[in-house]
Amino acid sequence: MFMFITSQIDSEKNLSDLYQRSALLYCYIDDYPTWLEQQSRLNYFLQFAQFFSIDTNRIEQELEQYRLQRECLKAFELPIIIGNG
């Protein structure tokens, strides 16, 4: 879903209501400190896996989801909810 939204952001300047509603459903961060910590851990595991020549495909996919979520938030200028909102 993130990839679809990102492609729509890149291809259209005027976003329809459908895309804005999709962003509200999929582009939020409920607990930003926890989100950052999880992203940091994934980056650590990626470095660890690369060092030991372990397959990194799954970790890279998860990190891509974090990147797309951050880009989606920027594009829609959505607020970040800190805490258990």
Secondary structure, DSSP 8 states (H G I E B T S, - for coil): -HHHHHHHHHH-SS--HHHHHHHHHHS--S-HHHHHHHHHHHHHHHHHHHHTT---HHHHHHHHHHHHHHHHHHHHT-----S--
